[in-house]
Each structure stands twice: as C-alpha cells, then as structure tokens.
Amino acid sequence: MRASAACLLLLLGSSAAQAAADKQAFEEIARGRYLAIVGDCAGCHNAPGGAPYAGGLPIETPFGTLVSPNITSDRETGIGAWTDDEFVNAMQDGIRRGGEHLYPAMPYTYYTKATRKDVLAIRAYLETVDPVHNEVKVNQLPFPFNVRASMVGWNELYFKRGTFELVAGKSDEWNRGAYLIEGLGHCGLCHTAKNAMGGDETTRALQGSALQGWYAPNLTGDPRTGLGSWSVEEVIAYLKTGHNNASAATGPMSDVIVHSTSQMTDADLRGIAVYLKDQPAANGESPRPVSAEDRMMRAGEAIYLDNCAACHTSAGTGIPQLFPALKGSPSVQSTNPASVIRVVLRGAQSVATDPAPTAPSMPALGWKLSDSEVAAVVTYIRNSWGNAASPVVTSDVASARQQLSQRSD
Amino acid sequence: MARKLPATDVVIIGLGWTGSILAHELTGAGLSVVAIERGPWRDTATDFPTTYAQDELRYHIRHDLFLRPAQETMTFRNNASQTALPIRTWGAFMPPNGAGGGGVHWNAQTWRFLPTDFQPRTHLTERYGAKFLPEDMTIQDWGVTYDELEPHYDKFEYLCGTSGKAGNVKGQKQAGGNPFEGPRSREYPTPPQKQPYGPTLFAQAAKEMGYSPFPQPSGNLSQGYTNPLGLTLGPCTFCGYCEWFGCGNYSKASPQTTILPSLIRRPNFEARTNCEVLKINLDKSGKRATGVTYVDTSDQEWEQPAELVLLCAFQLFNVHMLLVSGIGKPYDPGRGEGVIGRNFSHQVTSNVNAFFDGKNFNPFIASGAIGMCIDEFNGDNFDHGPHGFVGGGYMGAVQTSARPIVSTMTPPGTPRWGAAWKKAAAENYLSSYQVVTHGSCYTYRDVYCDLDPTYTDRLGRKLMRITFDFHENELKMSQYLTDRLAEIAQKMGPRQIAKRPRTGPYTIKDYQTTHTCGGAIMGTDPKASALNRYLQSWDVPNLFVMGATAFPQNAGYNPTDTVCALAYWAADAIVSRYQKTPGPLVQI
C-alpha cells in the first residue's frame, strides 16, 4: 500500500516538474543507489527512527549544531521541486536552490570531484525514494556562524571547484580508489586535519584529525600510525565487516561501515585500500619508545596485566576478529592518543555487521582507574611489544575525562 | 481483558538455548517469529562486563541472574504422605530467567548421551532380563536414536565451537578421546582446553589403574573460533566464574555469544522481554493452539495469535505451562495414567574430597567445563549384573571454580567456624582437591509433577508441585561410583580423603544441579508420553515442547548438548515436514 501511494505521488510530482527524468531508467537508478551508498548520504540524512533520507539528524561541528535536511523528493520540504542543475549546484558548488550557501558539513568540497553523471544518478535514485513531508530547521548554529553569507569568503579560501583527473602511471584500481576517496567517499572530511576555520589542512591530507571526542586515525601508508602494516585484504575486511585480524571499528566509523562501506563492492574497497596505502606518511622522525624501566611503564604493565591482558593477551596480540591487537596497532600508536584514552575511560562497542554480528565490547575502566593509572597503562601499551609513541601524562587524561563528561555519546 | 495483536507465524515461549535455536532456524526458513521472554534482555557487553561480572556475592550467593521466586516458584515434597510447601529460596536447582536462559550461566559441559541411553528399557531388558529393573521404575525409550541425533549434536557443537577430543569418529576409535562415546561425524571444532595440575594428576592416576581418561568436552573455548553464523568467541581465560555467572570474555558458548547477535538482525524476528506468558490458548476443539496470552510489566494482558506455538521455557515451567493450559492428560500416580508431570527426574551427583601434603593445585585456575574424566562407569559401559542397580555416570577432576565464599574445603573433623576453621581453610585451600561423579537419575511411578492444591502464584495460577525422592537404585549407584572414584583419588596420593556419596532423602535446600528433567516426555506411545519423537504434542499438533522436559529419564551426563540437539532435530522436522503438511508428524 505504502509503495503504491508513493508511486502515485511521484506521478503527480513528475507531471508538474519541467524536466521529468526517465522513471524507468533502471540502470541509472541502480547505479545512483550504489553511489548514494558510496557517498554515505544516509549517514547524515537518515535520523534514527526516521524515514530514509528525510533528514533531522543533528550533526556536531566545531562551530555548533547543524541538522541534516530532508532530501526526499517531497516538493515542499524535500528536494522534489529542484531542477537537476540545482541539485548539481548543491552537490558540487555548495549552493542550494535559491542561492544560499551550504555549510561544508555537507561535503560538496569533496563531491565536487565526482562526475556530473554520477551526481545525477544519485538524483535519479533519490527521486524513487518515498517522498516524506518533514520540515527541518537546518541552521542551528550560533552567531556569527549562522550567517550563511560568510561561506562566500570561506569558499574563496578553502574550496576549489574541481574535477577528478586520472593519474597516469597509477593502476586502474588506484585511480578508482582515488576517485572514490577524493570525491563521493569524502574520507578526508573526518580524517584530514582542519584549520581554525574548518578548512582542510591539505598538506596533511588523510593523516588523521580530532572530532567528536575521537581521533579519526591516519589513513596514509605510514607503517606505524597509518595503514602501512595492514595488507590490502585487511583493509577490505575492516571496511566490509568492521573487523579484521588486528582491529575493530567503533565510534563514528561504525556508522560509516553500516551505511556505506559494508555495502560497497569488493572491487571498490580494493581500490580504496590500494590508494590509501600508497598515500605518503607525514615527514618527521619516529618517536623512540619509552623505556620499559620507566616508572610509568612499570606501573602501566601491572595495570595492564590486571585489567587488559585477559582479552588483549600479555603479548598484546589480541584475538583475531574479536579483541583488537595492541601490538603494532596504528590507533594505539596514534600521534594524538584521544581515541585510546577514550576507549579506556569509557569503553566502546565495535560495530555489528551481517558477516560479523558479534560486536564485541570493551568495558569502561574510567570508574575504577584514576587519571594517573590510565595515563600509565596507555603509555605502556603505546610503548610495548615494539610500539613507540609519545607518553601520555595524567593531565591529558584529566582533560579527556573532563571533555568526555560533557558528551552523551 | 487481553488486547489482541496481529497474528504471527510462530510464537516462542522463552528465549534460552532452545528458543534461540528454534527462532534462528525458523526465521531462516522465512517464518515470522515472536519470542516472549519472562525476564530481561541480556547481552554480554552490557550485562557481564569483566570489570564487575566476577562477583561471587552478587551472583552466587544472592542469585542475581535467576528468576525471583516471588515471580514464580513451585512447591516441593519428598512423597505423597507429606504436604508440599513453596520454595522461597532456590536451592537444589537454579531456574534461569531472561534472554539466553540457562545458557547464560551454565558451566558449558557439552556431553553427548551414549547410544544406549536412548533405548534404556529395551537395552537393559535384553541384557539383564525384565526382572532386573525395579518394579516401580518407569524408564522408557526415547523414540529417537543416537544416530538420528548425531547431525544435530554436531550442528550444536559447531555452533558453540566446543573444545574436546573425539574418541570415535565414524566408528574409528581415536586415542585420547572417550572410547565409549557414540560415533561422531567429525572431530570437535576446537582442541581441548589446557589442563591444570589437578585434572592432570587425576588422569595419570586413572590411567595407571587401567582406565581411559579424556578431556571433558567444553563450551569454554581453548582458542578463538568463528561459528557458521559469523559470531566469534575468544579463548577462555580461566577466571573460574562460569556456573551461575555470565561470561564477559566472549569465551563461553551461550545464546549471547553464538546466536542472538545474528538473530536480532533479522527483520522477521521480534523478542518481547519482561513479558510473562499466562497460558497457551486452545480453540474450541482443544486440539489446536491459537496462540498465547501474556502480561507485560504494566499489567496489560495481550493475546498473541500464532500458527505454531513453541514451548521453550525451563523444564519445570514447560510442565507448569502445559498443566495450567489444560494441554494433555495430567499424570495420575495412583493409576499410573496420564502424561503431563510423568517421569520427572533430576541428577545424582557425588564427590570425594582429597587433602594433600606438599601439593599446590592452584584451584582458582578454573573454567566451567575444564577437566579430565573417565566414562568406564557410565550408562551400561560396565556389567551391572553383580551390582543390583542400573545407570551410572562419568567421574573426573573437573576444575570449575575455587571461589572464596563457597569453595573452601576443610578436612573432616574441622570445626565449622572460628579460629580452627580459619586455620584449616587457609592450610587446605591450595592443597585440597575435589573429584566428582555425575550420575544418571531414572524415573519411578511415584515421582512426578502436578498442580498444587493450596498455593497459587501472583497471577492466580496454581503453583506446580514436585513430588520427588531418590530411590534405592540411584543411591546404590552413587555409592558404587563414589567408591570407584575414591580409589582413583587415593591413587593421587593424598594424606586423607572424604567420600561423599549421595544419600537420601533428596533435599530441595542443597544445590544438586539445574538438570531437572521430564514431565512432558517424548516417546512412541501417546498413553505413556506427552510428545512424539519430534517433540510435537500428541494432543495439540501445532505445539512443540523443547528442553529436558522431553527426557524420559536422565542419563549420566549434563543435558545441554542433548537438549540442543533435540531442538535442532525438532526444527528440522518443523521446516522440512511440518511446514509442508501441518498436522501430526507421527500417526498412531
């Protein structure tokens, strides 16, 4: 019943629209559905309990909260009345129907690299989704960020309208990965550090960035803190199932895996893995490991054996597909230890997917370990079994604990 | 007044091991399944985190995971001359509650029954003559054979990742396994757990005495394992908090670690927790179940219509549900007629405590199902002719726990409290060791369940009444097994042993096991069994009853592997036969 009502609405809608799309362009629609997955549209435009693409999800930014708009084809509250050009302008130039500027939480800064054909395929698919009447007040930013006109200047500084260019000398796989990551996949939105104005630090692309109380890890080929130590197959397994023999996805990446990467083709995931592993690591010397004889390391070892070793093993190797390895772990050795401190304090549940539904959890230890104990154990795991990373001090943990106490997630 | 809900294909009463298995198999076959569970939802991450799950006071002493007796209980008496009284604190067994059921807090000892355990009356009569069995013993054949169940045992063990060593693969004896077991189609999914010192010493003594010790099959895994549903379990960490505890290490096979995370992803499955089924509803003919009526925590009654009703609660509550729903003829011990409440049984366990000088067993390095066992005295693996009893059990060094409150052993003659007790407890904690027997419990005409004439539950239903005592056959068996066990214990070289055979009368106060059985048994004759060989009610063919409820009598093993093999066996019959032609699967 619901489906036929939707079809009726679509028919009514199309009779009024000036450039009716081909409603049985099956291949176009199917391609668009897949590209909407690659672009992770649902990650922001689906609210829990809401209809698909009807918006309403609050999105946390460093400047305040935005609420995702309705992108169903409802003519009044969605994008049903938009022309194709208006849709492309929004996706690729950050200018919505009526000329207002979008905020770059909508990753037009990345989507600009997608082809117009791919963008219109997404449009064709969205046209087939049930139109939902859902009025959303998108802009809930405080002054002065709520002034959309400010984005004109921002775009001048940080937005480059672009098209994707194939890189000669790189494989088709590599180039497919580059197209997906630089464009629709918009990995850099989280994984590239931002400047004070929220623009990408382009010289540090994909080298990791702090957001939402986590640190989105380094995705370059860095052997210690990036993906250099993972095989292509391990990257694919991680993106496909949320788990591999070394690690498990949690935090905001869980949503990306559920809505996007778990549904992508193996060929595209392979392209992504090949491209990422080929990205250059940051310059700079590797840190020297803190000495095992250090007072903090010895305290950390004792805490580790009591609280962590049962699952992660005394050798730090973890259990494949279940408990992440700490030995050699890029997240553990991350330049910014926010995620590892957070997981120790708050615990975390990994993502459940159809092929790996267990979703194992780490219990919170913040209620039983003091700031200095957390600092010691985190320093220990960052500097044992061949790991090397800067030590974590008590005040780092105290400030993380304070910041996390303000967060409900 | 109950509010009527839209109909579903299948309603399941109770979401423990069997409910989870049936829900998974039937949703997999495309049916819509609603599971109604009296207790709360439970999951590993939220309910058993390793940061606090190992709390003996909370879980063992205060029974945190079990059903509260104020919500539902039963009355007990040893024999018909007594007046039964309600159980107000659990003692002899621990009724489970909540998603995962007893699968949350079992020890994970994962045994198959012997092939002859499924035809005890036929087998024992052939070997010893009809007069060898006590006149009032009511043991029956199951109507299903070991060979028929073998693929289903295999399926459950591969779901769990059971750690063990096969003794018989396709008829070929395997060194190091149980030489008495029925043939398996393949080796265990994971190798046996590493054995601590106690079981090692026991195995050495048993071997020197000519026995064939083997590692106990364990659902606490020896290594990481990903099951056919994609769920991953980790290796057991020997924390020693298995039985009566949930496992926060993802190491113990349970519905939480092997099925539920997969099941809850299916759109055609729904669980309603904290909802208690009042009764199974029947149509006017009384031969067809129309669904169930249940009550939620807001005291709202709901009617859930369904094409198929699966009764998957704990054994005792299954029997109670049949009695209060008026399904099947209640058992009358006077006439020996009727089927609901018939052939109730439990388990007959015993132990020997051994006190050593100069040995350190580190008994806290424990795991619910770790251990070395022998099976020479189980079932009919030995000639019962000279002994005057039937049945038997396995025995072994099973190092399940050495928790501080209840596991402390003191030598005979030690005061029960005070400075002398403390001194003896401290001196013997590391150097004493308990070995155990785990024996069968056969059934008798005067042992049964019925509705209590006096006491009712909070919902106005009559409580179930248990009438149970050990019989001479079981006490003789326990004495014999305990004597054999004591010989092995003596061979381990202690300075002193204490033999503790099971003695009568049965007490409802002291823990025995949670292996109550029977009451709605399977069989081939509708006059002597409530269920046919597919666990389908003879009286109401769109009702199937799972669990140890169906065991005609109990064998000398822990029941879970057989309970779950039967669940897969029934699921297969429902999917492959009942769904195509609903109706009785066995014609009389």
Interface residues (C-beta under 8 A of the other chain):
Chain A: H243 N307 A310 C311 I319 P320 Q321 L322 F323 G347 Q349 A352 D354 P355 A356 P357 T358 A359 P360 S361 P363 A364 L365 W367 K368
Chain B: T44 A45 P49 T50 T51 G224 T226 L229 G230 L231 T232 L233 G234 P235 T237 C239 G248 N249 Y250 T257 P261 S262 R265
